[in-house]
Amino acid sequence: MPDSVDGGDVAAASLRDESPKLRIGWIMPPFVRELPVDVSEAETAAARLHALVTDLLPNHSADDQYRFALGLAAQLEPMVEADVVYAGLCLLEEQGHPSFSTIVVSRFRHDSDDEDLFPAMREAFERRYPDAEVQQVELPCGPALTRISSYGFVIGAQESPTGQEIPVQQAQIQVHIPLPDTGEMLVFALDSPFPEQWDLHSELFAEILKTIGWGTDQDVEDYRAMRQSAPAAVEPDDAVKQELYWHSSRLMDAVALRGRMDSGRQLSSVTCGTCWGKGLRSACSAQHRWHIGQVADDELPNALPRVIESFSSQGWQTETTDEGVRARAGDSAPERSAGYSFSVSVDTEANTFTAEVTSPCVRSSAAVDSLFG
């Protein structure tokens, strides 16, 4: 059973205050599967758990599915008693190693003034959890107090996949977020028994926290109107642009084609494949796309081999695909190129050479889980 979450009353991606003045919301990735903590009838909850487990474990036996459902049900009971009305199960896989975590959101009232709230909470946490790491962080929605700790519990023999009691050590992050001028607080909690994949789950959790927001009914209407208008393009900063242009220039030198060059200014901010696979949707790198048209028929067949020869000799790792060639700066590539990659292709019918040069992912070059220190 997970450590207690100091809170109550929350809904998933949209939470309506009892007062009509405030709406609260956040974005949960689609692969985080909601648990039925909002269901009061046991039969309905059991049916939803069964559907969830059979979907998650299609290749396991009915006994394995049943035991896993029992384990989830054992965690639902204390959640319902604590008035938790959103809980999600997150299954991730990294380099062939599966893992899972739970994300629970609660809401509760407090009696402290806003200026006294965090000092009082910090003192209480340090007294009750002397080994925990407690710190204040800044989220896009405002200040929050985090508590990072670990705890143990025992999975009973009935719920265990082995039929025997299993002791479990679990890590947890609790993030306490005051709601302005309400005397209430949201608590987001992440729990996982997989220490090797803890960084992956906590990074995803940090991205979810960045989506939390609230506003009045008028704010919601204004946001809807803004969404209906064309979104503004996100421009990479000047330093990133210059580096992309420099790498594109090196690629043009290597391919040595004569033809009609496009404007060469098609830059955009993008989300890399690794981050997208983790459910992260905000831009983390930039891309420069360009092409050379009207290339002579006898020049195109030599374009890709020249690229491979030139960049392989400079320490880049190249790969030939059905579409063309992909390359990534290897360990022996110039330091300036660390993290850069590109893909190139030729269209013999259109007599065109196309390239996409991509800058390094800013998340992979930053400290993991920086939100929590």
C-alpha positions as CSV (number, residue, x, y, z in Angstrom):
1,M,0.0,0.0,0.0
2,P,1.5,3.4,-0.9
3,D,2.4,6.0,1.6
4,S,-0.4,8.3,2.5
5,V,-1.1,11.3,0.3
6,D,-2.0,14.4,2.4
7,G,-5.0,15.4,0.4
8,G,-8.4,14.7,-1.2
9,D,-10.8,15.6,-4.0
10,V,-9.3,15.9,-7.4
11,A,-10.3,14.9,-11.0
12,A,-8.2,13.9,-14.0
13,A,-7.4,16.4,-16.7
14,S,-10.2,18.8,-15.6
15,L,-11.1,19.7,-12.0
16,R,-14.0,22.1,-11.2
17,D,-13.9,24.0,-7.9
18,E,-17.1,23.9,-5.7
19,S,-17.0,27.7,-6.3
20,P,-17.7,28.5,-10.0
21,K,-14.9,31.0,-10.0
22,L,-11.9,28.6,-10.5
23,R,-11.2,25.8,-12.9
24,I,-8.1,23.6,-12.6
25,G,-6.6,21.3,-15.2
26,W,-3.5,19.5,-16.4
27,I,-2.5,17.2,-19.2
28,M,-1.9,13.5,-18.7
29,P,-0.2,11.5,-21.5
30,P,-2.5,8.9,-23.1
31,F,-0.5,5.9,-22.0
32,V,-1.1,6.8,-18.4
33,R,-4.1,4.5,-17.7
34,E,-6.8,5.9,-15.3
35,L,-7.7,3.8,-12.3
36,P,-11.4,3.7,-11.3
37,V,-11.1,5.7,-8.0
38,D,-14.2,7.7,-9.0
39,V,-16.5,4.6,-8.9
40,S,-18.5,3.9,-5.8
41,E,-20.0,0.6,-6.8
42,A,-17.7,-2.4,-6.3
43,E,-19.0,-4.3,-9.3
44,T,-18.4,-1.4,-11.6
45,A,-14.9,-0.8,-10.3
46,A,-14.1,-4.6,-10.6
47,A,-15.3,-4.6,-14.2
48,R,-13.2,-1.6,-15.1
49,L,-10.1,-3.1,-13.4
50,H,-10.7,-6.4,-15.3
51,A,-10.9,-4.5,-18.6
52,L,-7.7,-2.6,-17.8
53,V,-5.7,-5.6,-16.7
54,T,-6.7,-7.8,-19.7
55,D,-5.7,-4.9,-22.0
56,L,-2.3,-4.4,-20.2
57,L,-1.5,-8.1,-19.9
58,P,-3.0,-9.8,-23.0
59,N,-0.4,-12.6,-23.1
60,H,-0.5,-13.6,-19.4
61,S,-2.7,-16.2,-17.9
62,A,-6.0,-15.5,-16.3
63,D,-4.5,-16.2,-12.9
64,D,-1.7,-13.6,-13.4
65,Q,-4.3,-11.1,-14.6
66,Y,-6.5,-11.8,-11.6
67,R,-3.6,-11.4,-9.1
68,F,-2.5,-8.1,-10.7
69,A,-6.1,-6.8,-10.6
70,L,-6.2,-7.8,-6.9
71,G,-3.0,-5.8,-6.3
72,L,-4.5,-2.7,-8.0
73,A,-7.8,-3.2,-6.0
74,A,-5.8,-3.2,-2.7
75,Q,-4.4,0.1,-3.6
76,L,-7.7,1.6,-4.7
77,E,-9.4,1.1,-1.3
78,P,-7.1,3.6,0.7
79,M,-7.3,6.0,-2.2
80,V,-11.1,6.1,-2.1
81,E,-11.1,6.5,1.7
82,A,-8.7,9.5,1.2
83,D,-11.1,11.1,-1.3
84,V,-8.6,10.7,-4.1
85,V,-10.6,10.9,-7.3
86,Y,-7.8,10.7,-9.9
87,A,-5.2,8.0,-10.1
88,G,-3.2,6.7,-13.1
89,L,-1.0,3.7,-13.8
90,C,2.0,4.5,-16.0
91,L,3.8,1.6,-17.8
92,L,7.1,2.4,-19.5
93,E,9.8,0.4,-21.1
94,E,13.5,1.4,-21.4
95,Q,16.0,-0.7,-23.3
96,G,13.8,-3.7,-23.0
97,H,13.2,-3.3,-19.2
98,P,9.5,-2.7,-18.3
99,S,8.5,-0.7,-15.3
100,F,5.5,1.1,-13.9
101,S,4.5,3.9,-11.5
102,T,1.3,5.4,-10.1
103,I,0.3,9.0,-10.3
104,V,-2.2,10.2,-7.7
105,V,-3.8,13.6,-7.4
106,S,-5.5,14.8,-4.2
107,R,-7.0,18.0,-2.9
108,F,-7.4,19.2,0.7
109,R,-8.0,22.3,2.7
110,H,-5.4,24.0,5.0
111,D,-5.7,26.6,7.7
112,S,-2.4,28.5,7.3
113,D,-1.9,31.9,5.7
114,D,-0.2,31.8,2.4
115,E,3.0,33.2,3.7
116,D,3.1,30.8,6.6
117,L,2.1,27.7,4.7
118,F,5.4,26.4,3.3
119,P,7.4,27.0,6.5
120,A,4.8,25.1,8.6
121,M,4.7,22.3,6.1
122,R,8.4,22.0,5.8
123,E,8.7,21.8,9.6
124,A,6.0,19.1,9.8
125,F,7.6,17.1,7.0
126,E,11.1,17.2,8.5
127,R,9.7,16.1,11.8
128,R,7.6,13.2,10.4
129,Y,10.0,12.2,7.6
130,P,13.5,13.0,8.9
131,D,15.2,11.1,6.0
132,A,13.1,12.8,3.2
133,E,14.4,15.5,0.9
134,V,12.1,18.6,1.2
135,Q,12.5,21.7,-1.0
136,Q,10.5,24.5,-2.6
137,V,10.4,24.6,-6.4
138,E,8.9,26.9,-9.0
139,L,6.3,25.5,-11.4
140,P,4.8,27.4,-14.3
141,C,1.6,27.6,-12.2
142,G,3.4,28.9,-9.1
143,P,5.5,27.8,-6.1
144,A,5.2,24.2,-4.8
145,L,6.8,22.2,-1.9
146,T,8.2,18.8,-2.8
147,R,9.0,15.8,-0.6
148,I,11.1,13.0,-2.0
149,S,11.3,9.8,0.1
150,S,11.0,6.1,0.1
151,Y,8.9,3.6,2.1
152,G,8.2,-0.1,2.3
153,F,5.1,-2.3,2.3
154,V,4.2,-5.9,1.9
155,I,2.1,-7.4,-0.9
156,G,-0.2,-10.0,0.6
157,A,0.0,-13.6,-0.5
158,Q,-3.5,-13.3,-2.2
159,E,-2.4,-10.4,-4.3
160,S,1.1,-11.6,-5.0
161,P,1.9,-13.1,-8.5
162,T,3.9,-15.9,-6.7
163,G,1.2,-16.6,-4.1
164,Q,3.6,-15.6,-1.3
165,E,4.1,-12.3,0.6
166,I,6.5,-9.9,-1.2
167,P,8.2,-7.0,0.6
168,V,8.4,-3.9,-1.7
169,Q,10.5,-0.8,-1.4
170,Q,9.0,2.1,-3.2
171,A,10.2,5.7,-4.0
172,Q,7.8,8.6,-3.9
173,I,7.6,12.3,-4.8
174,Q,4.9,14.4,-3.4
175,V,4.3,17.9,-4.8
176,H,2.1,20.3,-2.8
177,I,0.7,23.2,-4.8
178,P,-1.4,25.9,-3.1
179,L,-4.5,27.1,-4.9
180,P,-4.5,30.9,-4.8
181,D,-7.0,32.6,-2.5
182,T,-8.9,29.3,-1.8
183,G,-7.4,27.9,1.4
184,E,-6.9,24.7,-0.6
185,M,-4.0,22.7,-2.0
186,L,-3.4,20.1,-4.8
187,V,-1.1,17.2,-4.1
188,F,0.5,15.3,-7.0
189,A,2.2,12.0,-6.0
190,L,4.4,9.7,-8.0
191,D,5.2,6.2,-6.6
192,S,7.4,3.5,-8.2
193,P,9.2,0.4,-7.0
194,F,11.7,0.5,-9.9
195,P,14.8,2.4,-8.9
196,E,16.6,1.7,-12.2
197,Q,13.8,3.5,-14.1
198,W,13.1,6.1,-11.5
199,D,14.7,8.9,-13.5
200,L,12.5,8.1,-16.5
201,H,9.3,8.2,-14.5
202,S,10.2,11.3,-12.5
203,E,11.1,13.1,-15.7
204,L,7.7,12.3,-17.2
205,F,6.1,13.4,-13.8
206,A,8.0,16.7,-14.0
207,E,6.5,17.3,-17.5
208,I,3.0,16.6,-16.3
209,L,3.5,19.1,-13.4
210,K,4.5,21.8,-15.9
211,T,1.0,21.5,-17.6
212,I,-1.0,22.4,-14.4
213,G,-3.0,25.5,-14.7
214,W,-6.1,27.2,-13.4
215,G,-8.3,30.1,-14.3
216,T,-11.8,31.6,-14.2
217,D,-14.6,30.8,-16.6
218,Q,-13.6,33.9,-18.6
219,D,-10.0,32.7,-18.8
220,V,-11.3,29.4,-20.2
221,E,-13.4,31.2,-22.9
222,D,-10.4,33.4,-23.8
223,Y,-8.2,30.3,-24.1
224,R,-10.7,28.5,-26.4
225,A,-10.8,31.6,-28.6
226,M,-7.0,31.7,-28.8
227,R,-6.9,28.0,-29.7
228,Q,-9.2,28.6,-32.6
229,S,-6.7,31.1,-34.1
230,A,-3.6,30.0,-36.0
231,P,-0.8,29.2,-33.5
232,A,2.4,31.2,-33.6
233,A,5.5,29.4,-34.9
234,V,8.2,28.8,-32.3
235,E,11.5,30.2,-33.5
236,P,14.8,28.7,-32.5
237,D,17.2,31.2,-30.9
238,D,19.9,32.8,-32.9
239,A,22.8,30.7,-31.5
240,V,21.0,27.5,-32.5
241,K,20.2,28.9,-36.0
242,Q,23.8,29.7,-36.6
243,E,25.0,26.2,-35.6
244,L,22.3,24.6,-37.8
245,Y,23.4,26.8,-40.8
246,W,27.1,25.9,-40.1
247,H,26.3,22.2,-40.2
248,S,24.1,22.5,-43.3
249,S,27.0,24.3,-45.0
250,R,29.4,21.4,-44.2
251,L,26.8,19.0,-45.6
252,M,26.5,21.1,-48.8
253,D,30.3,21.1,-49.2
254,A,30.4,17.3,-48.9
255,V,27.6,16.6,-51.3
256,A,29.0,19.0,-53.9
257,L,26.0,19.2,-56.1
258,R,25.1,21.8,-58.7
259,G,21.5,22.8,-59.0
260,R,19.0,25.3,-57.7
261,M,19.2,25.8,-53.9
262,D,16.0,26.7,-52.0
263,S,15.9,29.7,-49.6
264,G,17.8,27.6,-47.0
265,R,15.8,29.2,-44.2
266,Q,13.3,26.6,-43.3
267,L,13.9,26.3,-39.6
268,S,11.5,25.0,-37.0
269,S,11.5,23.9,-33.3
270,V,10.7,20.2,-33.0
271,T,10.3,17.4,-30.4
272,C,12.9,14.6,-30.9
273,G,11.8,11.0,-31.2
274,T,13.2,10.0,-27.8
275,C,11.2,12.7,-26.0
276,W,8.1,12.0,-28.1
277,G,8.3,8.4,-27.1
278,K,8.3,9.4,-23.4
279,G,5.1,11.4,-23.9
280,L,6.9,14.8,-23.9
281,R,5.4,17.2,-26.4
282,S,7.2,20.5,-25.9
283,A,10.0,21.4,-28.4
284,C,13.5,20.1,-27.4
285,S,15.6,20.7,-30.5
286,A,15.6,22.6,-33.8
287,Q,15.7,21.4,-37.4
288,H,16.9,23.0,-40.7
289,R,15.3,21.5,-43.8
290,W,16.6,22.4,-47.3
291,H,16.9,20.9,-50.8
292,I,18.8,21.3,-54.0
293,G,16.6,21.0,-57.1
294,Q,17.3,20.6,-60.9
295,V,20.3,18.4,-60.2
296,A,21.8,16.7,-63.3
297,D,20.9,13.1,-63.7
298,D,24.4,11.8,-63.6
299,E,25.2,13.7,-60.3
300,L,22.5,12.3,-58.1
301,P,23.7,8.7,-57.8
302,N,27.0,9.8,-56.3
303,A,25.5,12.2,-53.8
304,L,24.8,9.8,-50.9
305,P,28.0,7.9,-51.2
306,R,29.9,11.2,-51.0
307,V,28.0,12.2,-47.9
308,I,28.8,8.8,-46.2
309,E,32.5,9.0,-47.1
310,S,33.0,12.6,-46.0
311,F,31.2,12.3,-42.6
312,S,32.4,8.8,-41.7
313,S,35.9,10.1,-42.0
314,Q,35.0,12.9,-39.5
315,G,33.8,10.5,-36.8
316,W,30.1,10.5,-37.7
317,Q,28.0,7.3,-37.6
318,T,26.1,6.8,-40.8
319,E,23.2,4.4,-41.6
320,T,21.7,3.7,-45.1
321,T,18.0,3.3,-45.0
322,D,15.2,2.8,-47.6
323,E,14.7,6.6,-47.6
324,G,18.4,7.6,-47.9
325,V,21.1,8.2,-45.3
326,R,20.9,9.1,-41.6
327,A,24.0,10.3,-39.7
328,R,24.7,11.2,-36.1
329,A,27.9,12.7,-34.6
330,G,29.9,9.9,-32.9
331,D,32.3,10.1,-30.0
332,S,35.2,10.9,-32.3
333,A,33.3,13.7,-34.2
334,P,34.4,17.3,-33.7
335,E,33.2,18.6,-30.3
336,R,31.2,21.3,-32.0
337,S,29.0,18.6,-33.6
338,A,28.2,16.7,-30.4
339,G,24.5,15.8,-30.4
340,Y,23.8,16.9,-34.1
341,S,22.3,14.6,-36.6
342,F,21.0,14.8,-40.2
343,S,19.1,12.8,-42.8
344,V,19.5,13.1,-46.6
345,S,17.6,11.6,-49.5
346,V,17.5,11.9,-53.3
347,D,14.5,11.9,-55.6
348,T,15.7,10.7,-59.0
349,E,12.4,11.5,-60.7
350,A,12.3,15.1,-59.4
351,N,16.1,15.5,-59.6
352,T,16.1,16.7,-56.0
353,F,18.5,16.3,-53.0
354,T,16.8,16.9,-49.6
355,A,18.4,17.3,-46.2
356,E,17.2,17.8,-42.6
357,V,19.8,18.8,-40.1
358,T,18.8,18.5,-36.4
359,S,20.3,20.2,-33.3
360,P,20.9,18.3,-30.0
361,C,18.0,17.6,-27.7
362,V,18.2,20.1,-24.8
363,R,16.7,17.6,-22.4
364,S,19.4,14.9,-23.0
365,S,22.1,17.5,-22.5
366,A,20.5,18.8,-19.3
367,A,20.6,17.2,-15.8
368,V,17.9,14.6,-15.5
369,D,15.0,15.5,-13.2
370,S,16.2,19.1,-12.6
371,L,12.8,20.1,-11.3
372,F,13.4,18.0,-8.2
373,G,17.1,18.9,-7.7
